[in-house]
Amino acid sequence: MKLEAPRLEDLELKGRRVLVRVDFNVPQDAHGAITDDTRIQAALPTLREILARGGRPVLMTHLGRPKGKVDEGLRTTPMGKRLAELLGTPVRKLDECIGPAVLKAIAEAPAGTTVLLENVRFHAGDEANDPAFCAALAANGDAFVNDAFGSSHRDHASVTGPARVLPSAAGRLLEKEIAAFGRVLEAPARPLVAVLGGAKVSDKLKVVDHLLDRCDALLVGGGMAYTFLAARGQKVGKSLVQQDQLDTVRAALAKAAARKVDILLPLDHVCAEAFAQDAKPIAVDAADVPDGLMALDIGPKTRALYAERIRAAKTLVWNGPMGVFEWEAFRAGTAAVGKAVAECPGYTVIGGGDSVAAIELLGLASAIDHISTGGGASLELLEGTLLPGIAVLGAKKA
């Protein structure tokens, strides 16, 4: 899999309507106020460049899950207001995303104005990738830029449709994501260390298989580690184990051994009698988890071992926490890994919503080389999947 796409400089922008797929699917409070504008800020470099080069940005985004119907609470109006504040230039928000009225409003927008269309998921045709809806969206632009990495694993009308009929390229945000994951997956400086966590091993098996062909060490934590330990014949108490995945995990362990890839698993644990925020943490200084206990975090010996391997990495990718980091009593493992990643002198990439949330909670985000904006998209790249929103770019030559 070769990660590449046409770049923004490959497009003629002056005097053209530039249809841009952005990811403004941002969190809001009960009153509709935006609580985190990170995704809007991430689009600013692309939008400023389009404006500077004389193009007229026409923005498409989804918001929430309206299931093909108008939902007044999921209109993109708050995103338009915040975008105008951040850009410092006019933003005209429309109440539809296709049709004659939209075409007229785009044509009449003064130079230097950014046009924000209404939520594309008010139409069922977006998620269905309906050809007619694709054509109606594409009619709004003369060129297409995909800058929504977080949606690029979806073959939706607003993500892939316009690139089939318009000259297209990656925006600056998408370009950064492609470069970061290309650096990890295609020609990494070695050793390449992968840190995987999260609850279910089934969510990460394709990632494990793909990375075993590329990495030098795989450090496993979180709930998924206990299916690995069980597959190795160790006692795991009441810890989370996916019994139907044991044979697949044994095959992964065998593949790692054959390829001389180190798979590191927890040596000790922080356990509890029940999965509850107020559960009393119980330290277990052994690889086996006693009956009646469930492991909710990695222990101090594991933290030290993982931190040592992480700091020695020349390239590192982290996806998934080491435990139930949302609860302070079971956060130390994820905190130790996060601190080691921040101190790693090699090139560091973090993908996955929980890992990103953890590194931000720990206040270490500024020390990471690349923090991905797409959880599902980054996971699929690590699985070796070429995302539809990237693969289609350049389908029609400029």
C-alpha positions in Angstrom: 0.0 0.0 0.0 1.5 3.3 -1.1 0.1 6.3 0.7 0.0 9.3 -1.6 -2.4 11.8 -3.2 -2.4 14.9 -5.3 -1.6 18.0 -3.3 -3.2 21.4 -3.1 -0.6 23.0 -5.3 -1.6 20.6 -8.1 -4.9 22.4 -8.4 -5.8 25.7 -10.2 -7.8 27.6 -7.6 -8.0 31.2 -8.8 -11.5 32.3 -9.6 -12.8 28.7 -9.0 -15.4 27.3 -6.6 -13.4 24.9 -4.5 -15.6 22.2 -2.9 -13.9 21.2 0.4 -15.0 18.2 2.5 -14.1 19.1 6.0 -14.8 17.4 9.3 -16.7 19.8 11.5 -18.4 17.0 13.4 -17.5 18.7 16.7 -18.9 18.1 20.2 -21.6 20.5 21.5 -23.3 21.0 24.8 -27.0 20.7 25.5 -27.5 24.3 24.3 -25.7 23.8 21.0 -22.5 25.6 22.0 -19.3 24.0 20.6 -17.2 22.5 23.4 -14.1 21.6 21.4 -13.2 23.4 18.1 -10.1 21.4 17.3 -11.5 20.0 14.1 -12.5 23.4 12.9 -9.0 24.8 13.7 -7.4 21.9 11.8 -9.1 23.0 8.6 -7.8 26.6 8.7 -4.5 26.1 6.8 -6.3 24.7 3.8 -9.0 27.3 3.8 -6.6 30.2 4.2 -4.5 28.9 1.3 -7.5 28.6 -1.0 -8.6 32.1 -0.1 -5.1 33.5 -0.6 -4.9 31.9 -4.0 -8.2 33.5 -5.1 -10.4 30.4 -4.7 -13.9 30.4 -3.1 -14.1 27.6 -0.5 -17.5 25.8 -0.4 -17.5 23.5 2.6 -19.3 20.2 3.2 -19.5 18.4 6.5 -21.6 16.0 8.4 -22.7 16.5 12.0 -24.1 13.7 14.1 -26.4 11.0 12.9 -29.6 12.6 11.6 -30.3 9.5 9.4 -31.3 11.3 6.3 -33.7 13.7 7.9 -33.5 17.3 8.9 -32.7 17.6 12.6 -32.8 21.2 13.9 -30.2 20.4 16.6 -27.7 19.2 14.0 -27.5 22.2 11.7 -24.0 23.5 10.9 -24.9 27.1 12.0 -22.6 27.1 15.1 -19.7 25.8 13.1 -20.1 28.6 10.6 -20.1 31.2 13.4 -17.0 29.7 15.0 -15.2 29.4 11.6 -15.8 33.1 10.9 -14.2 34.0 14.2 -11.2 31.8 13.6 -10.7 32.8 9.9 -11.3 36.5 10.4 -13.0 36.6 7.0 -16.7 36.3 6.0 -18.5 32.9 6.2 -21.9 32.5 4.6 -23.8 29.6 6.0 -26.6 28.1 3.8 -29.6 26.1 4.9 -29.2 23.4 2.2 -26.3 21.6 0.6 -27.7 21.0 -2.9 -30.0 22.6 -5.4 -30.6 25.8 -7.4 -30.8 28.1 -4.4 -27.4 26.8 -3.2 -25.8 27.3 -6.6 -27.2 30.8 -6.7 -25.9 31.7 -3.2 -22.4 30.4 -4.0 -22.3 32.4 -7.3 -23.4 35.6 -5.5 -21.1 35.3 -2.5 -18.6 38.2 -2.5 -14.9 37.5 -3.2 -13.1 36.3 0.0 -16.2 34.7 1.4 -16.3 31.0 2.6 -19.6 29.2 2.0 -20.6 26.5 4.5 -23.3 24.1 3.3 -25.9 22.5 5.5 -25.3 19.1 7.1 -24.9 16.6 4.2 -26.4 13.8 6.3 -29.8 15.5 6.2 -29.9 13.6 2.9 -29.9 9.8 3.0 -28.0 9.9 -0.3 -24.7 10.9 1.5 -24.2 7.6 3.5 -25.8 5.6 0.6 -23.3 7.2 -1.8 -26.2 7.8 -4.2 -25.0 8.9 -7.7 -27.6 11.6 -8.0 -26.7 13.1 -4.7 -23.0 12.9 -5.7 -23.7 14.8 -8.8 -25.7 17.4 -7.0 -22.9 18.0 -4.5 -20.2 18.1 -7.3 -22.3 20.8 -9.1 -21.3 23.2 -6.2 -17.6 23.2 -7.2 -15.1 23.5 -10.0 -12.5 21.6 -8.0 -12.6 19.3 -5.0 -10.4 19.1 -1.9 -10.7 16.4 0.7 -9.5 17.6 4.1 -11.6 15.3 6.3 -9.3 12.5 7.3 -11.7 11.4 10.0 -14.3 10.6 7.4 -12.0 9.2 4.7 -12.6 5.6 5.6 -16.2 6.1 4.5 -17.2 5.7 0.8 -19.9 8.4 1.2 -21.1 10.8 -1.5 -19.5 13.9 0.1 -16.2 12.1 0.7 -15.6 10.3 -2.6 -18.2 11.4 -5.1 -16.9 14.8 -6.2 -13.4 13.4 -6.9 -14.8 11.2 -9.6 -16.0 14.2 -11.7 -13.9 17.2 -10.5 -10.1 17.8 -10.4 -9.2 16.9 -6.8 -6.4 16.9 -4.2 -5.7 16.4 -0.5 -6.0 19.4 1.8 -3.2 20.3 4.1 -4.7 18.3 7.1 -5.2 15.2 5.0 -1.7 15.6 3.5 -0.2 15.7 7.1 -2.0 12.5 8.0 -0.9 10.7 4.8 2.7 11.8 5.5 2.6 10.7 9.1 1.2 7.2 8.5 3.4 6.8 5.5 6.4 7.5 7.7 5.3 4.7 10.1 4.2 2.1 7.6 6.3 2.5 4.5 9.9 3.2 5.5 10.2 3.7 9.2 13.4 4.4 11.1 14.1 1.4 13.2 13.3 0.1 15.7 9.6 0.6 15.0 7.6 0.0 18.2 3.8 -0.3 18.2 1.8 0.1 21.3 -1.7 -1.3 21.2 -4.4 -1.2 23.8 -8.1 -1.0 24.2 -10.8 -3.4 25.4 -11.4 -5.9 22.6 -8.7 -7.8 20.8 -11.1 -8.4 17.9 -11.0 -4.6 17.2 -7.3 -4.7 16.6 -6.5 -8.1 15.1 -6.1 -6.8 11.6 -3.8 -4.1 13.0 -1.8 -6.7 14.8 -1.4 -8.8 11.7 -0.4 -5.9 9.5 2.1 -4.5 12.0 3.7 -7.8 12.6 5.0 -7.6 9.1 6.6 -4.2 9.8 7.4 -3.6 13.5 10.3 -4.7 15.7 8.2 -4.8 18.9 4.5 -4.8 19.8 3.6 -3.7 23.3 0.1 -4.9 24.3 -2.1 -3.4 27.1 -5.7 -2.8 28.0 -8.4 -5.4 28.0 -7.1 -7.0 24.8 -3.9 -8.1 26.6 -5.8 -10.7 28.6 -7.0 -12.6 25.5 -3.3 -12.7 24.6 -2.3 -13.9 28.1 -5.1 -16.5 28.1 -4.0 -17.7 24.7 -0.6 -18.2 26.2 -2.1 -20.4 28.9 -1.9 -17.9 31.8 -4.5 -17.3 34.5 -6.5 -14.1 33.9 -9.1 -14.3 36.7 -12.3 -12.4 35.7 -10.4 -10.2 33.2 -11.9 -9.5 29.8 -11.2 -12.4 27.5 -12.7 -13.0 24.0 -12.8 -16.8 24.0 -13.7 -16.9 20.3 -10.4 -15.1 19.4 -8.0 -17.4 21.3 -7.0 -19.4 18.2 -6.5 -16.2 16.1 -4.3 -14.7 18.9 -2.2 -17.9 19.1 -1.7 -17.6 15.3 -0.5 -14.0 15.9 1.9 -15.1 18.6 3.3 -17.8 16.3 3.7 -15.3 13.5 5.5 -12.9 15.8 7.9 -15.7 16.9 8.6 -16.7 13.3 9.3 -13.1 12.3 11.3 -12.4 15.4 9.0 -9.6 16.5 8.9 -9.1 20.3 5.3 -9.2 21.7 5.4 -7.8 25.2 2.5 -8.6 27.5 1.8 -7.4 31.1 4.1 -8.8 33.8 1.9 -7.4 36.6 -1.4 -5.8 37.0 -3.7 -3.4 38.9 -6.9 -5.3 39.5 -10.3 -4.9 41.2 -13.1 -7.2 42.3 -15.6 -5.5 40.1 -15.7 -3.2 37.1 -16.6 0.0 39.0 -15.2 3.5 39.3 -15.2 3.2 43.1 -13.6 -0.2 43.1 -10.6 -0.6 45.3 -7.4 -1.1 43.2 -5.5 -4.3 44.1 -1.9 -4.7 43.0 -0.9 -8.1 41.7 2.9 -8.6 41.4 2.7 -11.6 39.1 1.8 -12.4 35.5 -1.2 -14.5 36.6 -4.3 -12.8 37.7 -5.9 -14.5 40.8 -9.4 -16.0 40.6 -12.1 -13.4 41.5 -10.1 -10.4 40.3 -10.2 -8.6 37.0 -7.2 -6.6 35.6 -8.0 -2.9 34.9 -4.5 -1.6 34.3 -0.9 -2.6 33.8 1.3 -2.8 36.9 4.6 -1.0 37.8 7.0 -3.6 36.4 5.1 -3.6 33.1 5.1 0.2 33.0 8.8 0.3 33.4 9.4 -2.3 30.8 7.1 -0.7 28.3 8.6 2.8 28.9 12.1 1.4 28.3 11.2 0.0 24.9 9.2 3.1 24.0 12.1 5.5 24.7 14.4 3.4 22.6 12.2 3.5 19.5 13.2 5.5 16.4 9.6 5.3 15.2 6.6 4.7 17.4 2.8 4.4 16.9 0.3 4.2 19.8 -3.3 3.2 19.5 -5.3 2.4 22.6 -5.0 3.0 26.3 -3.3 0.5 28.8 -6.3 0.4 31.2 -9.4 2.2 32.3 -7.7 5.6 32.2 -10.9 7.5 32.6 -10.8 6.3 36.3 -7.9 7.8 38.2 -7.2 4.6 40.2 -6.5 2.8 36.9 -4.8 5.5 35.0 -1.1 5.0 36.0 -0.3 2.6 33.1 -1.7 4.8 30.4 0.1 7.8 32.1 3.4 6.0 32.1 3.1 5.0 28.5 2.0 8.5 27.5 5.0 10.1 29.4 7.4 7.7 27.7 6.0 8.4 24.3 6.3 12.2 25.0 10.0 11.6 25.9 10.7 9.3 23.0 13.4 11.0 20.8 12.1 9.1 17.7 9.1 10.0 15.5 5.9 9.5 17.4 2.3 9.1 16.0 -0.8 8.7 18.1 -4.1 7.5 16.6 -7.4 6.5 18.1 -9.9 8.6 20.1 -9.0 7.1 23.5 -5.3 7.5 23.0 -5.7 11.1 21.9 -8.0 11.8 24.8 -5.5 10.2 27.2 -2.5 12.2 25.9 -4.6 15.5 26.1 -5.8 14.6 29.6 -2.1 14.1 30.6 -1.2 17.5 29.1 1.5 15.9 26.8 0.0 16.6 23.4 2.6 19.2 22.4 5.4 16.6 22.8 3.9 14.3 20.2 5.0 14.6 16.5 1.6 13.7 15.1 -1.8 13.3 16.7 -4.3 11.9 14.2 -7.7 13.5 13.8 -9.4 10.3 12.8 -9.9 7.3 15.1 -11.5 4.9 12.7 -9.5 6.2 9.7 -6.2 5.8 11.5 -7.1 2.3 12.6 -7.9 1.2 9.0 -4.6 2.7 7.8 -2.8 0.6 10.4 -4.7 -2.4 9.2 -3.2 -1.8 5.7 -6.4 -0.5 4.1 -6.2 2.3 1.5 -8.9 4.6 2.5 -11.6 5.4 -0.1 -11.3 9.1 0.5 -7.6 9.0 -0.3 -7.7 6.4 -3.1 -10.1 8.3 -5.2 -8.2 11.6 -5.3 -6.9 12.4 -8.7 -9.4 10.2 -10.4 -10.2 13.1 -12.8 -7.0 14.9 -13.9 -6.8 18.6 -13.4 
